[in-house]
Structures are given as structure tokens and as C-alpha cells.
Amino acid sequence: DKLAVLQTLASTVKRDPTAAHYMFQDDPFLMPRNAANSRLFSLSKESGRNAAKYIIKQFPQYFDKTLAEPNVPCLMPETLTPRIEGVSEEALKERIHLRQVKDSVNLFDQLIQAGTPVSLETTNSLLDLLCFYGDGESTSEKEEEEKEDLEEPGVSEQKASKRRFQRGSQSSGPRWREDNNAERIFKIMPERNAHSYCTMIRGMVKHGAYAKAYDMYVDLLNERHKADVHTFNALITAVPHLKERFLERWELAKVFLNHMAQQEVQPNLLTFNALLKTLRRCGGVGRSMSLLVIKEMEALDIEPSLATYDHLLFIFYRGVGLCPSGIISEVLDDVETRSFTPQDPDDANFFATAMQACCDLKDIKLAYRLNKAMEKGDNWKFLDVDRLNAYWSKFFSLLCMMEQIDVVLKWYKEMSPSLFYPTPKNILDLLQALDAANHLEVIPSVWEDVKQLGFNRRPDLLEELLSLMSREQHPDEIQLAFAKCAEDIKAVHEQTGREQVPLEWTGSALGHVALLFARAGRTQDAWYVNMMERFQQINRIPTDQVMDEFLNCAKQTNCPDEAIKLVKLAASLGLPSSQRLKSRTEEEFELSEKQK
């Protein structure tokens, strides 16, 4: 293995739990703060790569010198400009190879108009190209069109908006245009073989024309051709779009399977994955038949991939009634012993689906087993940035719900930010876990993380933090730390910068902040920085607890003036407790005649 030395060296280095993913620049300004930043930065990095490829494609004349020594051809830019001029089949083959959809169609039409016959093999290659791109343009040609739009803003405004509308409608409905180039070329072909029909069927399924694909399959049978395994796989995935009722879907899928047997087409892994994907949309029928599909795979000695298990877990663990943990446990028995390689595009969904099932079952032991399987071999590579964050976010929520607080904090320290960025829900789960374990002294460090993640303007998080900090009296050191958090939260509510609108105070938040200042002995902050007076200004009513705590604070610091202000505030707000506060002030403070 050429990578053996590098892999050995890599195995000696452990992950740094304080560092972000290695794909990001090691620079404070370019390090993501949260999941949204992480996604944006990773996409922008890929966008930069695409921009570099675009420049090389558009201006190949500036990249014709080979400066590398030694020259490594596979690392050099591809040659994407046609070299064969004129109208000939060889020129058509070259343009098909370079994936130039529009030029290939134009050249094919010129050959037909000139009466030059085009071989069946070349025509099938052109159909392959058209069906793959859905008769649209390949990426480079789309970029060319967008460039034209930018160069002619006045002329092409209407064209650009029309194209955007078309793209929007394509994403929701069928993207296979009526009588497109693929259909037109297919109709004028002098002879068609099985490959021609199979390509059309697969293209129609890929681009949403399911009914047309089925009709094309009927034509294929009428012409006495045989479909290949890939075509049957495509038709099986189209079944939910062809039939409405669950039983009818299963019956149609069985028809295709019987046809495979009659035509002696050997099913492969993707056939069974397509069948399970269809059974996901067959309700109770899917549950009863999916295990039979797995047994059939075993009988044919076909090893399941992660996508097979993903579909199986979706069938049994999504919906109203959760199945017992037996099926997921058996799945993990197999997954734990193997290191998987990608075989199906849906393989990447397995770990997130399985972790969701563990969360729904509230089974932490299964989650630990799944996590161990994910870290085995190269299985971790199935999780891209988005899936990685979703996976760890679910795992962390389950830890907060089921584990001891020391274990939760250990995982939290190891996971963030090197593996995932906590979501607001994760922070709420952590706060609830701290509350349940009576470890509220950790809240100030959680608040620092909240600020770092950019969640310090989320009202639900602020309310929960303030509620937990102000619920009980704590030792002086903790109360001072809480007051510092309250000061930060107050600053968020009163931001005067032009870039952000200040948050609106709620009565409870205002009361909690005043309470935290008062308990820390910061009466000047609680009163003179408008905390108590703000109640009157914004028409909010302080709770009796806030008023009593503030009076206690005034008593501890022996400030009768503060107590009198408090009684006046209660009277001006018309609080029922104003008379009681007045009596307490008269009893507990030495008042001068003027103050009385």
C-alpha cells in the first residue's frame, strides 16, 4: 500500500479537542464559531476550488507551461478544449468525452443534415450524456451562461429571471422536458438496441419522468430486448411514484423482480437497496417484507452495505410505534465487526439514522456501541460536515438525558469544537443536566461557550440561564460569577451599536438580572443602572421575590434610602405587596422623621 507510511504516522497523532476540523484555516478569524459558520466556511472553501477550476477551463492558454519537476500528469489541469475540427463522427466522440452537451447535440444535428450516418455506439454515448444531464448543460456550460448574464445586465435580466424560475420549478416537479433532445434523437435513430432503451429509462427516472420511464420499459419488452440490472434498479426506485397504495407498490416491485428472474438478470446490492428504499414508503407492508428481503440477500451471499441497514432502521424506527431494540442491536452486531467502503450514495445516512433511533429508544448503551463502530477503520469518513454535526448533536442530547453529569462534561470538553458545534437545543439539554445534578456552578463557563457560539441573543437560552442562576441563593463566589453573566446579558439587551437591534426586555429577565445584582451586593448596578427603574419604563411588573430580595439586600448594606425607593416603586406600579414592603421598611430600618 502506497499510503502505509502516512497511515502509520497519522495513527500516532491524536485529535486535538480544542481545535476545529483540519479543513479550516488555523486562524482565529477563519475558525467557525458554530454549525452555520462551519457549513458556510466548508462550502466557501469548495467554492474556491471550483472557481480555480473555472479559471483554468476558461483561460487554458495561461496554464500551458509545466513548471513542476518531476511532472505528475494526474495533478495537472485537464485539457478540456476540443482538438478535432470540422464535422465528423470523431469530433462528435471527442465532444461527448469532454461532456459538452450543447456542442455535441449541434454537431450530431449537422451530421444528420449532411446525410452522414452516425454509428449506433456513438449515438448511444450521446444519449448517455443527455440522459445523465437531463438534456441540460454540464457545469461548465451553465457557468458560461451565467457569465453571459453578468456581462449583459440590461439585455439578459429577463432571461436570467426566467432561468431562475425554471430552476425553481425543476426542483419541485419533473425536470424531464417534453420532446427534449434525448427523446428527439431516440425517435430518429434508425436502429435501437437494449442499451438505447436502458439509457432512456434510467435518464427519465433520474430526472423525475417516472410514468414515461415505465412506458419506455413496456416498449423495451415489446421490442424483445432485455434490461440490465441498473435499469431494473432505477425502475424499482420509481415504484412509489407510479402507484399510490402500499400493496400496489409492493406488487409492482415484485413484477420487476420476476422480470429479472425471467430475463436471467442477476440482482446486485443496489437492487436490494432500491427495494428497501421503496419499502420505506410502503407503511406496514414495508415492515412485514423488509426482513424477507434481508434473508434473500443472505441466500444470494450479498453482503449488506450501510445503506441497507439505513433503510431497515428507517422502516422500523421511524413513525408512531417504535419497535424493540432487537433489530438495531442485530444490525450493530454486524456493523461493529466490519470496516465499510462506499457502495451506495445512501451509505452516508446510516450513522445519523442509527443515532436518531438510539435517541428515540433512549438507549445509551446502543449509542456507545454505534459510536465505537463509527470510529472503527474508515467508517468515520461517511460523515461529512453536516452529518457529523447532526450525529454528535443527537449523541450529546442523549448523553445529557441518560448519563452522570461528570461523564456529560467530559464528553462535552472532548467533542466541542473539534467534532461538533453545539446547537441551542444541546445547550438547553446541558443546562437541564446541570440543573438535575445540582452543578449550577458550571453555568458561567457554559455562558462563555454560548457567547463564543454566537447564541447570546437567543431569548430561550437567556431565559433558561437567568432562571437557573436566580432560582436559589449560592455562596458569594458563585453569586459574583453569576452577576458577571447577568452584566453580559444586560449588555446584550442594551446594545447601542448600529449593527444589531437591542433585545426587548421581558419582565422575568429583568427581574432575574436585578435579583442577581442584588444578591452579589451590587445594589448600585441593580438600581442606578436602571434595572429596577426599567420596570416602570417598559410597563413590566416585578415579582414579589424580586422586591423582597432587593429589600433584603438594602437591609444587609443598611441603605434605608434604597428601601424607601423600593416602596415608592411598588406603590407607583400598584403592587399588592407595597403595604407589606412599607411595613417591613418601618420595622427593619432606622428611619429619620423626613424619611418616615
N, C-alpha and C positions, 0 to 999 in steps of 0.2 A: 504494500500500500504506500503510495507516494506521500500521503499525509501522516504517516505513522509517527514521525519525529515531532511534528507540530502538535498532534493529538496528545502525545506523551507529555510534552511541555505544558500544554493547556491544562492537563489533568492535575498539574502541581499548583496551579493558581486557583485560589478560592474567590468566590464572588464577594465584592465589597458591598456590604449592606447600606453604606452611606452614599454610594454613587448611583447615578442614573444609568439607564441602559447604555451599553457601549456604542450604540448607533449615534448617540447625541454628542455634540461638541463639548469638550471638557472646559466650559467657560460659563461663569455664573449667569451671564445674560442669555446664553443659548441653552440653558438647562430647563427642561419643562417644570412647571410648578404643579400641574395637576393633569388629569387624564385628557382633558380637552387640549391643553398645550402639547402633551405628548403626541397625540394624534396629528395635530397641526404641524409640529416640527418634523415628524417622520414623513408625512406627506410632502412637506416642502423640500425635504432632502431628496425624495424620489423625483419630485418635480424638477429639481436642479439637474438630476441625471438626464431626465427626458429633454430638458432644454439643451443640454450639451449634445445629446444625440441629434436633436433637431438642427442645431447649427452645423454639425458635421454633414448631415444629409443635404442641407440646403446649399452649403458652400464647400463642396468636396475639393475644389481647386486649391483651397488654402491648407489642405491636410494631405498633400501628396508626397511630402518628404518623410522618409523613415529615419528618424534620428536615434531610435533605440538600438542599443548594441548589447547583447545579440537581439536580432529582430524576432519577436514572438507573434506570428501571424494572427493567432486567435485573440490577442489583446489589441490588435489594431482595428480601426474603424472598417466596417463592411463597405464594399463597393456596391452602391445602390443605383448607379446610373446605367441605363441600357447601353450596350456596346454595339449591338447589331442594328444597323439602319435598314430602312426600306420595309416593304410589306411582304412578309414571308412567314411561314409557319415557325421557323427557328426564332424569328424576332418575337412572335407571339409567345412561344415557350419561355423565352427569357423574361418577358414582362410578367408572365404568370409566376415565374420563380421569384421575381422581385416584388410580388404581391401588389402590382399596380393595377387596381381593379378597373378604373375608368379607361386607361390606355389599352388594357387587354381587350375590353369589350369593343372599343373603337377599331382596333386592329383586326379583331375577328370579323366585324361587320365589313371592313374593307376587303378582306379575303373572300368573303361570301359574295360581295357585289362584283368582285373581279372574276368570279367563277372558279376560284382556286379551291379545290377540296381540302378540308381540314380533317386530319385523322381522328378516329374515334378516341384514341388515347389522349390527344391534346384537348379535344372538346370536353372530355371528362375532367381533365385537370382544370379547365376554365370553370366548369360547373362547381368543382370542389372549392375554388377560390370564391365564386359568387355566393355559394351556399354558406361558406364559413363567415363571410362578412355580411350576409343578409342582403346582398346586392347593394350594400352601402360602400363607403370608401374605407380603405385601410387607414391607419392612424396618420401616416404622412400626408395623405391626400386631404384628410379632414383639416389638418393643420394649415395646408395650403389655402383651403377655402377660408379659414378663419383669418389668415393673413390678408387675403383679398378684402375681407370685410373691414379690417382695420385701415387698409390703405385708402379705401373709398367710402368715408363715413357718410357722405350725403347720398350717394347713389345706392349703397348697399344696406342702409338702415332697415328698409322694408324686407330685403332678402334675409338679413340676419334674424329679425324678429320672427319671420316665417319659419326659418330653420329651427330656432329655439322652440317654437310651438310644435313643430313636427317631432323634435326630440322628446318633448314632454309627453306628447300623445303616444309616442312609440313605447315609452317606459311603462305606460299603463295598459295599452291594448296590443293587438298583434302588430308586429313590426315587418311582416312579410307583405310587401306591396302587391296589389293585384296586377297580373301580367307584367311582372318585373323582368329584368334581363335574363335571369336564370330560367324562368318559365318560357320566355320567348325563344331562347337558344335551344332549350329542351324540345320545344314543339317543332323547330325547323331541322332538328338532327335527322339525317337520312336513315341512320340506324342507331338503336339504343341497346345497351346491354344491362346486365343486372347492376353494374357499378353506377350507371346513369340514374337509375331509379333510386338506388340506395342513397346516393348523394343528395338527391332532391328531398327524399323523405327526412333525412337527418337535418338538412338545412331548414325545412319547414317546421320541424319540431323545435329546433333550436331557437327559431325566431317567432314562435307563437302561432303558426298556422296549423293547428293540430288536426282540424277536420280535413284540410287539404292533404295533409300527410297520410291520413288514413285512406283517402280516396286514391292517392298515388300508390299505396300499398296494394289496394284492390287491383289497380291497373297492372302492377308488377306480377301479381298472381295470374291475372288473365293472359299475360304475355308468356306464361310458363317459365318465369325467371325465379331464382331463389334469392332471398335476402340474406345478408351476412349477420353475424352476431351483433355488431354495432348498431345496425338498423333496428333489430328486434329490441335492443336495449332502449333506443330512442322511443320506439312505439310504446313500450311498457311505461316509460315515464310520462307519456302523453295520455295514458288511460284516464286519470282523474279529470282531464279537460274534455274527454269525449263522452263520458257517462255521468249522470247525476247521482243515481242511487248507489249505495255502498256495495250491495250484492252484484249489481250490474258491472261495476268496476272490476270486481274480483273475477267475474265470469269472462269479461273481455281479456283480462290479463292471462287467464287460463287458455283462452283461444290462441293467443300469441305463443304461449309455451307449447301448446300442442302442435302448432305450425312449425316451431323449431324442431320438435321431435320428428315430424313428418319429413322435413327438409334436411334432416340429419345435421343440424347446426348445433355444435357443442356449446352449452351456456358457459359463461365465464363469471368471474367475481362480480363484474359490473352488472351482469344480468340479474343476479340475486339482489344486489344493492338497489337496482332500479325497481325491482319487485317490492322490496321492503319499503322503499320511498313511496311507492303507490299505496301500499297497505297503511302507511301513516295517515292517509286520507280516506280510510275505509271504516272508521269507527270500530265497533265491536267485532266486525268481520276481520279487521286487521289483527286484533288481539288473538283471535282463535286460529288464524292461519300463519302468523309470523313464525311461530315456533316450528311449524311443519316445514317452512322454507329453510330454517336453520338446519333441520335434520336432513333435508335434501342436499344441502351444501356438504354436510359431513359425508353423506353417502357417495357424493361425487369427488370427495377428497379435495374440496376447495376451502382453503383457509380463510376465515373471515378477516376483513380489514377493520380499521377503526370506524369507517362509515357504516359498516354492517351493524356494529354494536350501537352506534349513534342512533340509527333508525329504530333499532329494537328498544332502546331506552325511551325514545320519544313515544313509541307506541304504548308502552306500559306505564310510563311515569309522567305523562302529560295528560291533564284532564281532571275530571271530577274525582273519581275514585283511584287513590294510589294503591298500587299493588304492594304486597310484602317485599322485603328487601332480598328475597331469594334470587331473583333474576339478575339484579345488578351485582350481587355477590358472586354468582357464577361467571358473569362477564369479567369481573375483576380478577377472578382466578386465572383466566386465560391471559388477560392484558398484562398482569404482573410478571408473567414468565417470558414475555416477548418484547423485542425492540422493533418497532414498526417502521416501514418505509411507505411513502405516499403512493397510493394506488387509485385513489378516488378523490375528486375535489371536496367531497363531504367529509373526508377523514379529519379535516381540521376542526370540525364542530364537536367531536366526541368529548373532549375533556370538559368543555364548558357545559354540555348537556348532562354529563355524568355528575358534575359537581352540583348542578341545579337539582338533580334527583336526590343527591345526598342531603342537600338543604331541605328539600320538601319532606324527606323521611326523618330529618333531624338526627341523622346518624353520623356522629363524629368519627367513629372507628372506620366506617366505609370511606369517609373523606380522607383520612390519613392514608389508607390503602391506595386510594386513587392518586393522591399526591406522590406517593412513593413510586407508583407505576409511571407517572408523568415524568419523573426525574430519571427514570431508567433509560440508559442508552441515549438515543437521539429523539426520544418521544417528545421532549420539550420543544423541539423545532416546529411541531404542529400548531403552536400558539403564537400567532402574530401579535402585534402591539395591542390591538383592540381586544382580541380573545384572551390575551394574557391578563389584561386588566379586569375583564369580566370574570375570569376564572378565579383569580386571587381575591377579588371583591366578595364573591359568593363564599369562598372558603373562610375569609376573615369574619364575615357576618355569622357563619356557623360556629366559628371559634368563640366569638363573643357570647353567643347564646348558650353553648354547651360546656365550655372549658373553665378551669380556675383562672382567676384574674392574672396570676403570675405567668401562666402559660400564654395567655392572650397578649400580655405586654411584651413577652419575649418574641413571639411571632411578629407583633406589630413593629418592633425595633428592627427585626431582620428583614421584613418584607418591604417596608416603605423607606425610601423611594426606589430601591433597586429592582423590585419585582412589580410593584403596582403603586398607583396613586389612589389613596382612599377617596371614596365618594362621600358626599354629605351623609348618605344613609350609613356608611361604615363608621363615620364619626359619631353619629347618633347611637349606633349599636355599641360602640366603645364606651360612650358616656353612660349608657344604661348598665353595661357590665361593671363599670367603676362604681356606680350607684349601688348595684346589687351586692357588691363585695365590700362596700363601705371604704373605698380607696379614693375619696374625692380629692385628696392632696395632690393627685397626679393631674388634676384639671388644668393648672397653669401651663404645664408642658404640652398638653393637648391643644390648648388655646394658641400656643406658638405655632404648632403644626397647622392649625386652622388658618392662621394668618398667612403662613407660607403657601398653603394650597389655594389661597385666594377665596376662601369661603367666609371671610369675616363680615360679609354683607348679607348673609342669608338669615332672615328673621327666625326661621325654625331652629337653627343651630344656636343663635344668640339667646333665644328664649330658654332653650333647654340648659345651656351653660349657666345663665344667670339664675334660673330656678334652682339648679343643684347647688350652686355656690352660696345662695342666700337662705337655703331651707333651714340650716342649723347653725348654731354657734360653734366655731372651731378655735383651736389655740391661736395666739396672737400672730405667730409667724405665718401660719396658713392664711389668716384673715388679711394680712398685709399683701400676700401674693394675690389673693382674690381681688383686693381693692385695686391692685395694679391692672388686672384683667378688666375690671369694671371701668377703669380710666380709659383703656384702649377702646372698649365698646362704646363708651360715651363719645370718644373722639370720632368713631365711625358714624355715629348719629348726627354729629355736628360738623361734618367736613365742609369746609368753605371753598375748596378747590373747584375750578371750573369744569374739571373733567368728570366729576361724579356728583350726582344729586344726593344730599344728605338723607339718611333713612328717617322714616317717620317714627317718633316715639310711640310706644304703646304704654298704657297705664301700668301693666305688670313689669315691663322692662325698666321703666323709670323708677318704680318702687324698689325693684331688686337692686339697681345701681345705688340709689340713695341709702338703702339698707347696708350694702357692702361698705360704702364710705363711712357710714356712721359706726359700724362695728369695728372698723380699723382705726377709729378715733379721728377720722378726717372730717370733722363737722364743718370745717371751713369749706371743703370741697362739696360736701353734701348740701350745704345751704347756699353759700355765697357764689358757688359756680352754677347757681340757678337750678340745682336738682329739685329741691323742694318747691321753689317758686315756679318751676316749669309746669307743675301740676295745674296751677291756676291759669297759666298762659295757654295751655293746649287743651283745657277742659277735660282733664283726666282726674279720676278720684283715687287717692292713695288708700291702701288697705289699712285696717286698724293695726295690723302687725307693724307696718312701716312707721306709723305715728308713735306707737308705743316704744319701738326700738329707738327711734330718734329722741324721744323724751328720756329714755334710759341713758343714752349717750350724753345728752345735755346734763343729766344728773351726775354722771361719772366725771365730767370735766368741770362741773359746778358752774354752769353757764345759764343763769336764770333768764337772761335776755333771749337766748335761743328757745327756751321753753315757752316764753311769752309769745314769740313769733309763731311758734308751732300752734299755740291755742288760737291765735288770730287767724292763721291759715285755715284751721279746721272750721272756725266759725264762718269765714268768708265762703268756704266751699259747702257750708250747710251740712257738715258731717254729724251723724248721730253721736259720735264719740267725743264731740267738742266739750260737752259739760263734764264728762269723766276726766278728760285731759286737764281741764281747768282746775278741777278738784285736786288732782294729783299734783299739779304745779304748786297750788297753795299749800299743800301738805308737805311736799318733799323739798321745797326751796325756801330759803330765807329771802323774802321779797321786801323791798322798800315800800314806803307809802305810795310813792309815784307809780311803782311797778304794779302794786295792787289795784 
